[in-house]
Amino acid sequence: MCIFTGPGVSVSGTHIFGRVAEQEQFLVYQMAFGATSDVPMVLRFIDLSTYPKFFEGLDLMFPQDLAISGSVELEP
């Protein structure tokens, strides 16, 4: 989790990539950032080793088996 401590902050276009390779973990984070003044970014790392099924729990909140019938027309 990261927190920006200041006014006038805009964050968008976030992309996160993570990978485990042998005994190393890699995390790449990209975002578009804007601020009206200098602001610090505070990163907080949380140990989730006591919740090994964290992502399985998240998956339960976003069911993938929803059926969509009919057609949808999008305006250009």
mmCIF file of the N, C-alpha and C atoms, coordinates in Angstrom:
data_MODEL
# 
_entry.id   MODEL 
# 
loop_
_atom_site.group_PDB 
_atom_site.id 
_atom_site.type_symbol 
_atom_site.label_atom_id 
_atom_site.label_alt_id 
_atom_site.label_comp_id 
_atom_site.label_asym_id 
_atom_site.label_entity_id 
_atom_site.label_seq_id 
_atom_site.pdbx_PDB_ins_code 
_atom_site.Cartn_x 
_atom_site.Cartn_y 
_atom_site.Cartn_z 
_atom_site.occupancy 
_atom_site.B_iso_or_equiv 
_atom_site.pdbx_formal_charge 
_atom_site.auth_seq_id 
_atom_site.auth_comp_id 
_atom_site.auth_asym_id 
_atom_site.auth_atom_id 
_atom_site.pdbx_PDB_model_num 
ATOM 1   N N  . MET A 1 1  ? 0.843   -1.165  0.000   1.00 0.00 ? 1  MET A N  1 
ATOM 2   C CA . MET A 1 1  ? 0.000   0.000   0.000   1.00 0.00 ? 1  MET A CA 1 
ATOM 3   C C  . MET A 1 1  ? 0.891   1.231   0.000   1.00 0.00 ? 1  MET A C  1 
ATOM 4   N N  . CYS A 1 2  ? 0.474   2.265   -0.715  1.00 0.00 ? 2  CYS A N  1 
ATOM 5   C CA . CYS A 1 2  ? 1.213   3.522   -0.662  1.00 0.00 ? 2  CYS A CA 1 
ATOM 6   C C  . CYS A 1 2  ? 0.242   4.659   -0.366  1.00 0.00 ? 2  CYS A C  1 
ATOM 7   N N  . ILE A 1 3  ? 0.760   5.661   0.274   1.00 0.00 ? 3  ILE A N  1 
ATOM 8   C CA . ILE A 1 3  ? -0.028  6.834   0.664   1.00 0.00 ? 3  ILE A CA 1 
ATOM 9   C C  . ILE A 1 3  ? 0.755   8.065   0.247   1.00 0.00 ? 3  ILE A C  1 
ATOM 10  N N  . PHE A 1 4  ? 0.074   9.020   -0.375  1.00 0.00 ? 4  PHE A N  1 
ATOM 11  C CA . PHE A 1 4  ? 0.682   10.311  -0.675  1.00 0.00 ? 4  PHE A CA 1 
ATOM 12  C C  . PHE A 1 4  ? 0.184   11.299  0.372   1.00 0.00 ? 4  PHE A C  1 
ATOM 13  N N  . THR A 1 5  ? 1.108   11.960  1.029   1.00 0.00 ? 5  THR A N  1 
ATOM 14  C CA . THR A 1 5  ? 0.740   12.847  2.131   1.00 0.00 ? 5  THR A CA 1 
ATOM 15  C C  . THR A 1 5  ? 0.796   14.297  1.672   1.00 0.00 ? 5  THR A C  1 
ATOM 16  N N  . GLY A 1 6  ? -0.278  14.742  1.064   1.00 0.00 ? 6  GLY A N  1 
ATOM 17  C CA . GLY A 1 6  ? -0.334  16.125  0.620   1.00 0.00 ? 6  GLY A CA 1 
ATOM 18  C C  . GLY A 1 6  ? -1.559  16.371  -0.236  1.00 0.00 ? 6  GLY A C  1 
ATOM 19  N N  . PRO A 1 7  ? -1.859  17.638  -0.500  1.00 0.00 ? 7  PRO A N  1 
ATOM 20  C CA . PRO A 1 7  ? -3.038  17.997  -1.291  1.00 0.00 ? 7  PRO A CA 1 
ATOM 21  C C  . PRO A 1 7  ? -2.752  17.950  -2.787  1.00 0.00 ? 7  PRO A C  1 
ATOM 22  N N  . GLY A 1 8  ? -3.820  17.923  -3.583  1.00 0.00 ? 8  GLY A N  1 
ATOM 23  C CA . GLY A 1 8  ? -3.707  18.034  -5.020  1.00 0.00 ? 8  GLY A CA 1 
ATOM 24  C C  . GLY A 1 8  ? -2.994  16.890  -5.695  1.00 0.00 ? 8  GLY A C  1 
ATOM 25  N N  . VAL A 1 9  ? -3.221  15.653  -5.241  1.00 0.00 ? 9  VAL A N  1 
ATOM 26  C CA . VAL A 1 9  ? -2.540  14.484  -5.799  1.00 0.00 ? 9  VAL A CA 1 
ATOM 27  C C  . VAL A 1 9  ? -3.490  13.746  -6.740  1.00 0.00 ? 9  VAL A C  1 
ATOM 28  N N  . SER A 1 10 ? -2.972  13.321  -7.899  1.00 0.00 ? 10 SER A N  1 
ATOM 29  C CA . SER A 1 10 ? -3.738  12.541  -8.862  1.00 0.00 ? 10 SER A CA 1 
ATOM 30  C C  . SER A 1 10 ? -2.921  11.304  -9.239  1.00 0.00 ? 10 SER A C  1 
ATOM 31  N N  . VAL A 1 11 ? -3.536  10.127  -9.098  1.00 0.00 ? 11 VAL A N  1 
ATOM 32  C CA . VAL A 1 11 ? -2.885  8.860   -9.466  1.00 0.00 ? 11 VAL A CA 1 
ATOM 33  C C  . VAL A 1 11 ? -3.825  8.116   -10.405 1.00 0.00 ? 11 VAL A C  1 
ATOM 34  N N  . SER A 1 12 ? -3.289  7.635   -11.540 1.00 0.00 ? 12 SER A N  1 
ATOM 35  C CA . SER A 1 12 ? -4.096  6.863   -12.487 1.00 0.00 ? 12 SER A CA 1 
ATOM 36  C C  . SER A 1 12 ? -3.193  5.913   -13.259 1.00 0.00 ? 12 SER A C  1 
ATOM 37  N N  . GLY A 1 13 ? -3.816  5.061   -14.077 1.00 0.00 ? 13 GLY A N  1 
ATOM 38  C CA . GLY A 1 13 ? -3.055  4.157   -14.936 1.00 0.00 ? 13 GLY A CA 1 
ATOM 39  C C  . GLY A 1 13 ? -2.134  3.219   -14.179 1.00 0.00 ? 13 GLY A C  1 
ATOM 40  N N  . THR A 1 14 ? -2.606  2.680   -13.066 1.00 0.00 ? 14 THR A N  1 
ATOM 41  C CA . THR A 1 14 ? -1.767  1.808   -12.245 1.00 0.00 ? 14 THR A CA 1 
ATOM 42  C C  . THR A 1 14 ? -1.629  0.422   -12.870 1.00 0.00 ? 14 THR A C  1 
ATOM 43  N N  . HIS A 1 15 ? -0.405  -0.077  -12.944 1.00 0.00 ? 15 HIS A N  1 
ATOM 44  C CA . HIS A 1 15 ? -0.104  -1.432  -13.395 1.00 0.00 ? 15 HIS A CA 1 
ATOM 45  C C  . HIS A 1 15 ? 0.837   -2.069  -12.374 1.00 0.00 ? 15 HIS A C  1 
ATOM 46  N N  . ILE A 1 16 ? 0.543   -3.319  -12.011 1.00 0.00 ? 16 ILE A N  1 
ATOM 47  C CA . ILE A 1 16 ? 1.373   -4.041  -11.055 1.00 0.00 ? 16 ILE A CA 1 
ATOM 48  C C  . ILE A 1 16 ? 1.719   -5.407  -11.634 1.00 0.00 ? 16 ILE A C  1 
ATOM 49  N N  . PHE A 1 17 ? 2.993   -5.770  -11.557 1.00 0.00 ? 17 PHE A N  1 
ATOM 50  C CA . PHE A 1 17 ? 3.462   -7.081  -12.013 1.00 0.00 ? 17 PHE A CA 1 
ATOM 51  C C  . PHE A 1 17 ? 4.294   -7.688  -10.895 1.00 0.00 ? 17 PHE A C  1 
ATOM 52  N N  . GLY A 1 18 ? 3.999   -8.922  -10.542 1.00 0.00 ? 18 GLY A N  1 
ATOM 53  C CA . GLY A 1 18 ? 4.781   -9.611  -9.524  1.00 0.00 ? 18 GLY A CA 1 
ATOM 54  C C  . GLY A 1 18 ? 5.184   -10.990 -9.995  1.00 0.00 ? 18 GLY A C  1 
ATOM 55  N N  . ARG A 1 19 ? 6.338   -11.448 -9.542  1.00 0.00 ? 19 ARG A N  1 
ATOM 56  C CA . ARG A 1 19 ? 6.837   -12.759 -9.945  1.00 0.00 ? 19 ARG A CA 1 
ATOM 57  C C  . ARG A 1 19 ? 7.745   -13.308 -8.848  1.00 0.00 ? 19 ARG A C  1 
ATOM 58  N N  . VAL A 1 20 ? 7.683   -14.593 -8.622  1.00 0.00 ? 20 VAL A N  1 
ATOM 59  C CA . VAL A 1 20 ? 8.595   -15.277 -7.710  1.00 0.00 ? 20 VAL A CA 1 
ATOM 60  C C  . VAL A 1 20 ? 9.517   -16.143 -8.553  1.00 0.00 ? 20 VAL A C  1 
ATOM 61  N N  . ALA A 1 21 ? 10.816  -16.000 -8.338  1.00 0.00 ? 21 ALA A N  1 
ATOM 62  C CA . ALA A 1 21 ? 11.819  -16.803 -9.042  1.00 0.00 ? 21 ALA A CA 1 
ATOM 63  C C  . ALA A 1 21 ? 12.787  -17.350 -8.004  1.00 0.00 ? 21 ALA A C  1 
ATOM 64  N N  . GLU A 1 22 ? 12.690  -18.649 -7.777  1.00 0.00 ? 22 GLU A N  1 
ATOM 65  C CA . GLU A 1 22 ? 13.499  -19.318 -6.759  1.00 0.00 ? 22 GLU A CA 1 
ATOM 66  C C  . GLU A 1 22 ? 13.286  -18.636 -5.403  1.00 0.00 ? 22 GLU A C  1 
ATOM 67  N N  . GLN A 1 23 ? 14.308  -18.032 -4.826  1.00 0.00 ? 23 GLN A N  1 
ATOM 68  C CA . GLN A 1 23 ? 14.191  -17.421 -3.507  1.00 0.00 ? 23 GLN A CA 1 
ATOM 69  C C  . GLN A 1 23 ? 13.988  -15.900 -3.571  1.00 0.00 ? 23 GLN A C  1 
ATOM 70  N N  . GLU A 1 24 ? 13.730  -15.366 -4.757  1.00 0.00 ? 24 GLU A N  1 
ATOM 71  C CA . GLU A 1 24 ? 13.559  -13.930 -4.899  1.00 0.00 ? 24 GLU A CA 1 
ATOM 72  C C  . GLU A 1 24 ? 12.153  -13.593 -5.361  1.00 0.00 ? 24 GLU A C  1 
ATOM 73  N N  . GLN A 1 25 ? 11.682  -12.430 -4.943  1.00 0.00 ? 25 GLN A N  1 
ATOM 74  C CA . GLN A 1 25 ? 10.397  -11.917 -5.376  1.00 0.00 ? 25 GLN A CA 1 
ATOM 75  C C  . GLN A 1 25 ? 10.625  -10.605 -6.106  1.00 0.00 ? 25 GLN A C  1 
ATOM 76  N N  . PHE A 1 26 ? 9.898   -10.416 -7.197  1.00 0.00 ? 26 PHE A N  1 
ATOM 77  C CA . PHE A 1 26 ? 10.022  -9.198  -7.976  1.00 0.00 ? 26 PHE A CA 1 
ATOM 78  C C  . PHE A 1 26 ? 8.665   -8.511  -8.041  1.00 0.00 ? 26 PHE A C  1 
ATOM 79  N N  . LEU A 1 27 ? 8.648   -7.214  -7.870  1.00 0.00 ? 27 LEU A N  1 
ATOM 80  C CA . LEU A 1 27 ? 7.429   -6.436  -7.960  1.00 0.00 ? 27 LEU A CA 1 
ATOM 81  C C  . LEU A 1 27 ? 7.723   -5.177  -8.757  1.00 0.00 ? 27 LEU A C  1 
ATOM 82  N N  . VAL A 1 28 ? 6.943   -4.964  -9.824  1.00 0.00 ? 28 VAL A N  1 
ATOM 83  C CA . VAL A 1 28 ? 7.083   -3.772  -10.654 1.00 0.00 ? 28 VAL A CA 1 
ATOM 84  C C  . VAL A 1 28 ? 5.775   -3.012  -10.567 1.00 0.00 ? 28 VAL A C  1 
ATOM 85  N N  . TYR A 1 29 ? 5.875   -1.713  -10.295 1.00 0.00 ? 29 TYR A N  1 
ATOM 86  C CA . TYR A 1 29 ? 4.691   -0.869  -10.103 1.00 0.00 ? 29 TYR A CA 1 
ATOM 87  C C  . TYR A 1 29 ? 4.827   0.355   -11.000 1.00 0.00 ? 29 TYR A C  1 
ATOM 88  N N  . GLN A 1 30 ? 3.807   0.610   -11.815 1.00 0.00 ? 30 GLN A N  1 
ATOM 89  C CA . GLN A 1 30 ? 3.808   1.768   -12.692 1.00 0.00 ? 30 GLN A CA 1 
ATOM 90  C C  . GLN A 1 30 ? 2.528   2.555   -12.467 1.00 0.00 ? 30 GLN A C  1 
ATOM 91  N N  . MET A 1 31 ? 2.655   3.885   -12.495 1.00 0.00 ? 31 MET A N  1 
ATOM 92  C CA . MET A 1 31 ? 1.472   4.728   -12.346 1.00 0.00 ? 31 MET A CA 1 
ATOM 93  C C  . MET A 1 31 ? 1.725   6.078   -12.997 1.00 0.00 ? 31 MET A C  1 
ATOM 94  N N  . ALA A 1 32 ? 0.654   6.754   -13.346 1.00 0.00 ? 32 ALA A N  1 
ATOM 95  C CA . ALA A 1 32 ? 0.736   8.151   -13.766 1.00 0.00 ? 32 ALA A CA 1 
ATOM 96  C C  . ALA A 1 32 ? 0.453   8.979   -12.520 1.00 0.00 ? 32 ALA A C  1 
ATOM 97  N N  . PHE A 1 33 ? 1.300   9.954   -12.245 1.00 0.00 ? 33 PHE A N  1 
ATOM 98  C CA . PHE A 1 33 ? 1.215   10.707  -10.998 1.00 0.00 ? 33 PHE A CA 1 
ATOM 99  C C  . PHE A 1 33 ? 1.300   12.207  -11.292 1.00 0.00 ? 33 PHE A C  1 
ATOM 100 N N  . GLY A 1 34 ? 0.483   12.947  -10.588 1.00 0.00 ? 34 GLY A N  1 
ATOM 101 C CA . GLY A 1 34 ? 0.553   14.401  -10.673 1.00 0.00 ? 34 GLY A CA 1 
ATOM 102 C C  . GLY A 1 34 ? 0.256   15.001  -9.314  1.00 0.00 ? 34 GLY A C  1 
ATOM 103 N N  . ALA A 1 35 ? 0.870   16.142  -9.014  1.00 0.00 ? 35 ALA A N  1 
ATOM 104 C CA . ALA A 1 35 ? 0.635   16.814  -7.740  1.00 0.00 ? 35 ALA A CA 1 
ATOM 105 C C  . ALA A 1 35 ? 0.844   18.310  -7.932  1.00 0.00 ? 35 ALA A C  1 
ATOM 106 N N  . THR A 1 36 ? 0.121   19.087  -7.148  1.00 0.00 ? 36 THR A N  1 
ATOM 107 C CA . THR A 1 36 ? 0.250   20.539  -7.234  1.00 0.00 ? 36 THR A CA 1 
ATOM 108 C C  . THR A 1 36 ? 1.448   21.064  -6.462  1.00 0.00 ? 36 THR A C  1 
ATOM 109 N N  . SER A 1 37 ? 2.061   20.195  -5.649  1.00 0.00 ? 37 SER A N  1 
ATOM 110 C CA . SER A 1 37 ? 3.261   20.565  -4.893  1.00 0.00 ? 37 SER A CA 1 
ATOM 111 C C  . SER A 1 37 ? 4.047   19.293  -4.598  1.00 0.00 ? 37 SER A C  1 
ATOM 112 N N  . ASP A 1 38 ? 5.260   19.432  -4.056  1.00 0.00 ? 38 ASP A N  1 
ATOM 113 C CA . ASP A 1 38 ? 6.041   18.260  -3.663  1.00 0.00 ? 38 ASP A CA 1 
ATOM 114 C C  . ASP A 1 38 ? 5.341   17.538  -2.523  1.00 0.00 ? 38 ASP A C  1 
ATOM 115 N N  . VAL A 1 39 ? 5.146   16.234  -2.692  1.00 0.00 ? 39 VAL A N  1 
ATOM 116 C CA . VAL A 1 39 ? 4.524   15.420  -1.651  1.00 0.00 ? 39 VAL A CA 1 
ATOM 117 C C  . VAL A 1 39 ? 5.312   14.127  -1.492  1.00 0.00 ? 39 VAL A C  1 
ATOM 118 N N  . PRO A 1 40 ? 5.474   13.635  -0.267  1.00 0.00 ? 40 PRO A N  1 
ATOM 119 C CA . PRO A 1 40 ? 6.160   12.354  -0.078  1.00 0.00 ? 40 PRO A CA 1 
ATOM 120 C C  . PRO A 1 40 ? 5.225   11.182  -0.334  1.00 0.00 ? 40 PRO A C  1 
ATOM 121 N N  . MET A 1 41 ? 5.783   10.081  -0.810  1.00 0.00 ? 41 MET A N  1 
ATOM 122 C CA . MET A 1 41 ? 5.045   8.839   -0.972  1.00 0.00 ? 41 MET A CA 1 
ATOM 123 C C  . MET A 1 41 ? 5.523   7.890   0.119   1.00 0.00 ? 41 MET A C  1 
ATOM 124 N N  . VAL A 1 42 ? 4.598   7.384   0.907   1.00 0.00 ? 42 VAL A N  1 
ATOM 125 C CA . VAL A 1 42 ? 4.918   6.475   1.999   1.00 0.00 ? 42 VAL A CA 1 
ATOM 126 C C  . VAL A 1 42 ? 4.488   5.071   1.583   1.00 0.00 ? 42 VAL A C  1 
ATOM 127 N N  . LEU A 1 43 ? 5.437   4.138   1.571   1.00 0.00 ? 43 LEU A N  1 
ATOM 128 C CA . LEU A 1 43 ? 5.138   2.748   1.246   1.00 0.00 ? 43 LEU A CA 1 
ATOM 129 C C  . LEU A 1 43 ? 5.041   1.941   2.534   1.00 0.00 ? 43 LEU A C  1 
ATOM 130 N N  . ARG A 1 44 ? 4.059   1.053   2.569   1.00 0.00 ? 44 ARG A N  1 
ATOM 131 C CA . ARG A 1 44 ? 3.898   0.203   3.740   1.00 0.00 ? 44 ARG A CA 1 
ATOM 132 C C  . ARG A 1 44 ? 3.799   -1.237  3.266   1.00 0.00 ? 44 ARG A C  1 
ATOM 133 N N  . PHE A 1 45 ? 4.672   -2.078  3.771   1.00 0.00 ? 45 PHE A N  1 
ATOM 134 C CA . PHE A 1 45 ? 4.661   -3.494  3.442   1.00 0.00 ? 45 PHE A CA 1 
ATOM 135 C C  . PHE A 1 45 ? 3.999   -4.249  4.585   1.00 0.00 ? 45 PHE A C  1 
ATOM 136 N N  . ILE A 1 46 ? 3.078   -5.113  4.250   1.00 0.00 ? 46 ILE A N  1 
ATOM 137 C CA . ILE A 1 46 ? 2.322   -5.861  5.251   1.00 0.00 ? 46 ILE A CA 1 
ATOM 138 C C  . ILE A 1 46 ? 2.618   -7.353  5.078   1.00 0.00 ? 46 ILE A C  1 
ATOM 139 N N  . ASP A 1 47 ? 2.990   -8.013  6.149   1.00 0.00 ? 47 ASP A N  1 
ATOM 140 C CA . ASP A 1 47 ? 3.270   -9.443  6.136   1.00 0.00 ? 47 ASP A CA 1 
ATOM 141 C C  . ASP A 1 47 ? 1.953   -10.213 6.144   1.00 0.00 ? 47 ASP A C  1 
ATOM 142 N N  . LEU A 1 48 ? 1.639   -10.871 5.045   1.00 0.00 ? 48 LEU A N  1 
ATOM 143 C CA . LEU A 1 48 ? 0.405   -11.643 4.945   1.00 0.00 ? 48 LEU A CA 1 
ATOM 144 C C  . LEU A 1 48 ? 0.659   -13.147 5.048   1.00 0.00 ? 48 LEU A C  1 
ATOM 145 N N  . SER A 1 49 ? 1.787   -13.524 5.644   1.00 0.00 ? 49 SER A N  1 
ATOM 146 C CA . SER A 1 49 ? 2.106   -14.949 5.746   1.00 0.00 ? 49 SER A CA 1 
ATOM 147 C C  . SER A 1 49 ? 1.092   -15.709 6.605   1.00 0.00 ? 49 SER A C  1 
ATOM 148 N N  . THR A 1 50 ? 0.376   -15.026 7.483   1.00 0.00 ? 50 THR A N  1 
ATOM 149 C CA . THR A 1 50 ? -0.654  -15.699 8.286   1.00 0.00 ? 50 THR A CA 1 
ATOM 150 C C  . THR A 1 50 ? -1.965  -15.842 7.515   1.00 0.00 ? 50 THR A C  1 
ATOM 151 N N  . TYR A 1 51 ? -2.034  -15.287 6.317   1.00 0.00 ? 51 TYR A N  1 
ATOM 152 C CA . TYR A 1 51 ? -3.216  -15.396 5.461   1.00 0.00 ? 51 TYR A CA 1 
ATOM 153 C C  . TYR A 1 51 ? -2.774  -15.897 4.074   1.00 0.00 ? 51 TYR A C  1 
ATOM 154 N N  . PRO A 1 52 ? -2.355  -17.167 3.986   1.00 0.00 ? 52 PRO A N  1 
ATOM 155 C CA . PRO A 1 52 ? -1.814  -17.678 2.729   1.00 0.00 ? 52 PRO A CA 1 
ATOM 156 C C  . PRO A 1 52 ? -2.842  -17.737 1.588   1.00 0.00 ? 52 PRO A C  1 
ATOM 157 N N  . LYS A 1 53 ? -4.122  -17.684 1.897   1.00 0.00 ? 53 LYS A N  1 
ATOM 158 C CA . LYS A 1 53 ? -5.155  -17.744 0.861   1.00 0.00 ? 53 LYS A CA 1 
ATOM 159 C C  . LYS A 1 53 ? -5.764  -16.362 0.596   1.00 0.00 ? 53 LYS A C  1 
ATOM 160 N N  . PHE A 1 54 ? -4.963  -15.327 0.732   1.00 0.00 ? 54 PHE A N  1 
ATOM 161 C CA . PHE A 1 54 ? -5.417  -13.956 0.531   1.00 0.00 ? 54 PHE A CA 1 
ATOM 162 C C  . PHE A 1 54 ? -6.055  -13.770 -0.850  1.00 0.00 ? 54 PHE A C  1 
ATOM 163 N N  . PHE A 1 55 ? -5.362  -14.191 -1.905  1.00 0.00 ? 55 PHE A N  1 
ATOM 164 C CA . PHE A 1 55 ? -5.873  -13.985 -3.252  1.00 0.00 ? 55 PHE A CA 1 
ATOM 165 C C  . PHE A 1 55 ? -7.079  -14.864 -3.556  1.00 0.00 ? 55 PHE A C  1 
ATOM 166 N N  . GLU A 1 56 ? -7.148  -16.048 -2.966  1.00 0.00 ? 56 GLU A N  1 
ATOM 167 C CA . GLU A 1 56 ? -8.342  -16.870 -3.126  1.00 0.00 ? 56 GLU A CA 1 
ATOM 168 C C  . GLU A 1 56 ? -9.550  -16.163 -2.521  1.00 0.00 ? 56 GLU A C  1 
ATOM 169 N N  . GLY A 1 57 ? -9.350  -15.495 -1.384  1.00 0.00 ? 57 GLY A N  1 
ATOM 170 C CA . GLY A 1 57 ? -10.423 -14.712 -0.775  1.00 0.00 ? 57 GLY A CA 1 
ATOM 171 C C  . GLY A 1 57 ? -10.863 -13.560 -1.661  1.00 0.00 ? 57 GLY A C  1 
ATOM 172 N N  . LEU A 1 58 ? -9.908  -12.905 -2.298  1.00 0.00 ? 58 LEU A N  1 
ATOM 173 C CA . LEU A 1 58 ? -10.258 -11.826 -3.224  1.00 0.00 ? 58 LEU A CA 1 
ATOM 174 C C  . LEU A 1 58 ? -11.051 -12.354 -4.415  1.00 0.00 ? 58 LEU A C  1 
ATOM 175 N N  . ASP A 1 59 ? -10.658 -13.512 -4.930  1.00 0.00 ? 59 ASP A N  1 
ATOM 176 C CA . ASP A 1 59 ? -11.361 -14.099 -6.073  1.00 0.00 ? 59 ASP A CA 1 
ATOM 177 C C  . ASP A 1 59 ? -12.833 -14.356 -5.763  1.00 0.00 ? 59 ASP A C  1 
ATOM 178 N N  . LEU A 1 60 ? -13.142 -14.692 -4.523  1.00 0.00 ? 60 LEU A N  1 
ATOM 179 C CA . LEU A 1 60 ? -14.535 -14.949 -4.143  1.00 0.00 ? 60 LEU A CA 1 
ATOM 180 C C  . LEU A 1 60 ? -15.405 -13.705 -4.291  1.00 0.00 ? 60 LEU A C  1 
ATOM 181 N N  . MET A 1 61 ? -14.809 -12.534 -4.227  1.00 0.00 ? 61 MET A N  1 
ATOM 182 C CA . MET A 1 61 ? -15.574 -11.295 -4.340  1.00 0.00 ? 61 MET A CA 1 
ATOM 183 C C  . MET A 1 61 ? -15.836 -10.899 -5.792  1.00 0.00 ? 61 MET A C  1 
ATOM 184 N N  . PHE A 1 62 ? -15.218 -11.604 -6.744  1.00 0.00 ? 62 PHE A N  1 
ATOM 185 C CA . PHE A 1 62 ? -15.376 -11.291 -8.158  1.00 0.00 ? 62 PHE A CA 1 
ATOM 186 C C  . PHE A 1 62 ? -15.698 -12.565 -8.935  1.00 0.00 ? 62 PHE A C  1 
ATOM 187 N N  . PRO A 1 63 ? -16.962 -13.031 -8.869  1.00 0.00 ? 63 PRO A N  1 
ATOM 188 C CA . PRO A 1 63 ? -17.311 -14.275 -9.545  1.00 0.00 ? 63 PRO A CA 1 
ATOM 189 C C  . PRO A 1 63 ? -17.090 -14.171 -11.054 1.00 0.00 ? 63 PRO A C  1 
ATOM 190 N N  . GLN A 1 64 ? -16.538 -15.232 -11.635 1.00 0.00 ? 64 GLN A N  1 
ATOM 191 C CA . GLN A 1 64 ? -16.227 -15.253 -13.060 1.00 0.00 ? 64 GLN A CA 1 
ATOM 192 C C  . GLN A 1 64 ? -17.310 -15.951 -13.884 1.00 0.00 ? 64 GLN A C  1 
ATOM 193 N N  . ASP A 1 65 ? -18.266 -16.593 -13.233 1.00 0.00 ? 65 ASP A N  1 
ATOM 194 C CA . ASP A 1 65 ? -19.234 -17.403 -13.974 1.00 0.00 ? 65 ASP A CA 1 
ATOM 195 C C  . ASP A 1 65 ? -20.550 -16.672 -14.237 1.00 0.00 ? 65 ASP A C  1 
ATOM 196 N N  . LEU A 1 66 ? -20.525 -15.365 -14.332 1.00 0.00 ? 66 LEU A N  1 
ATOM 197 C CA . LEU A 1 66 ? -21.735 -14.608 -14.633 1.00 0.00 ? 66 LEU A CA 1 
ATOM 198 C C  . LEU A 1 66 ? -22.048 -14.743 -16.130 1.00 0.00 ? 66 LEU A C  1 
ATOM 199 N N  . ALA A 1 67 ? -23.270 -15.121 -16.439 1.00 0.00 ? 67 ALA A N  1 
ATOM 200 C CA . ALA A 1 67 ? -23.667 -15.256 -17.832 1.00 0.00 ? 67 ALA A CA 1 
ATOM 201 C C  . ALA A 1 67 ? -24.275 -13.945 -18.323 1.00 0.00 ? 67 ALA A C  1 
ATOM 202 N N  . ILE A 1 68 ? -23.891 -13.549 -19.507 1.00 0.00 ? 68 ILE A N  1 
ATOM 203 C CA . ILE A 1 68 ? -24.433 -12.335 -20.114 1.00 0.00 ? 68 ILE A CA 1 
ATOM 204 C C  . ILE A 1 68 ? -25.154 -12.753 -21.381 1.00 0.00 ? 68 ILE A C  1 
ATOM 205 N N  . SER A 1 69 ? -26.433 -12.388 -21.483 1.00 0.00 ? 69 SER A N  1 
ATOM 206 C CA . SER A 1 69 ? -27.184 -12.748 -22.668 1.00 0.00 ? 69 SER A CA 1 
ATOM 207 C C  . SER A 1 69 ? -27.579 -11.475 -23.418 1.00 0.00 ? 69 SER A C  1 
ATOM 208 N N  . GLY A 1 70 ? -27.907 -11.654 -24.686 1.00 0.00 ? 70 GLY A N  1 
ATOM 209 C CA . GLY A 1 70 ? -28.292 -10.518 -25.516 1.00 0.00 ? 70 GLY A CA 1 
ATOM 210 C C  . GLY A 1 70 ? -27.071 -9.836  -26.103 1.00 0.00 ? 70 GLY A C  1 
ATOM 211 N N  . SER A 1 71 ? -27.304 -8.703  -26.717 1.00 0.00 ? 71 SER A N  1 
ATOM 212 C CA . SER A 1 71 ? -26.207 -7.965  -27.319 1.00 0.00 ? 71 SER A CA 1 
ATOM 213 C C  . SER A 1 71 ? -26.181 -6.550  -26.784 1.00 0.00 ? 71 SER A C  1 
ATOM 214 N N  . VAL A 1 72 ? -25.023 -5.975  -26.811 1.00 0.00 ? 72 VAL A N  1 
ATOM 215 C CA . VAL A 1 72 ? -24.828 -4.613  -26.315 1.00 0.00 ? 72 VAL A CA 1 
ATOM 216 C C  . VAL A 1 72 ? -24.219 -3.796  -27.442 1.00 0.00 ? 72 VAL A C  1 
ATOM 217 N N  . GLU A 1 73 ? -24.813 -2.662  -27.731 1.00 0.00 ? 73 GLU A N  1 
ATOM 218 C CA . GLU A 1 73 ? -24.267 -1.777  -28.744 1.00 0.00 ? 73 GLU A CA 1 
ATOM 219 C C  . GLU A 1 73 ? -23.616 -0.594  -28.067 1.00 0.00 ? 73 GLU A C  1 
ATOM 220 N N  . LEU A 1 74 ? -22.371 -0.356  -28.399 1.00 0.00 ? 74 LEU A N  1 
ATOM 221 C CA . LEU A 1 74 ? -21.634 0.776   -27.829 1.00 0.00 ? 74 LEU A CA 1 
ATOM 222 C C  . LEU A 1 74 ? -21.591 1.913   -28.833 1.00 0.00 ? 74 LEU A C  1 
ATOM 223 N N  . GLU A 1 75 ? -21.810 3.115   -28.354 1.00 0.00 ? 75 GLU A N  1 
ATOM 224 C CA . GLU A 1 75 ? -21.720 4.279   -29.222 1.00 0.00 ? 75 GLU A CA 1 
ATOM 225 C C  . GLU A 1 75 ? -20.254 4.628   -29.470 1.00 0.00 ? 75 GLU A C  1 
ATOM 226 N N  . PRO A 1 76 ? -19.928 5.066   -30.690 1.00 0.00 ? 76 PRO A N  1 
ATOM 227 C CA . PRO A 1 76 ? -18.526 5.417   -30.970 1.00 0.00 ? 76 PRO A CA 1 
ATOM 228 C C  . PRO A 1 76 ? -18.086 6.673   -30.244 1.00 0.00 ? 76 PRO A C  1 
# 
